[in-house]
Amino acid sequence: MQHRFSKTNRRNRHYFPAALVLLLLANIAPAQKQYPTVGYIERLDSAINAIVSPGAKAEVIATGFDWSEGPLWIEKQQALL
């Protein structure tokens, strides 16, 4: 039976803080996936900046669908649904 203060335990005890620091550093800035952008956001009123970041871009996050839903522009009402 190994005593809890044996040489092996004392030596291994020093690896734990180093391993913990490495794990924390690895999770600080995880890589973000880059999506291709398309078009631009036309800002007709600066009030849009309250809900859409000034640096926002329209990103293509998926392709290859036969059918999908998305925004619908109604010309007569000048509205986006």
MOWO-V92323 format. One record per pair of residues at least 24 apart in sequence whose ideal C-beta (glycine too) atoms are under 7 Angstrom apart, sorted by sequence separation. I is the first residue (numbers start at 1). J is the second residue. D is the distance in Angstrom with one decimal. If there is no record, write none. Layout:
BEGIN
i: <I	I>
j: <J	J>
d: <D	D>
END
This chain:
BEGIN
i: <35	36	35	35>
j: <59	60	60	61>
d: <3.9	4.9	5.9	5.4>
END
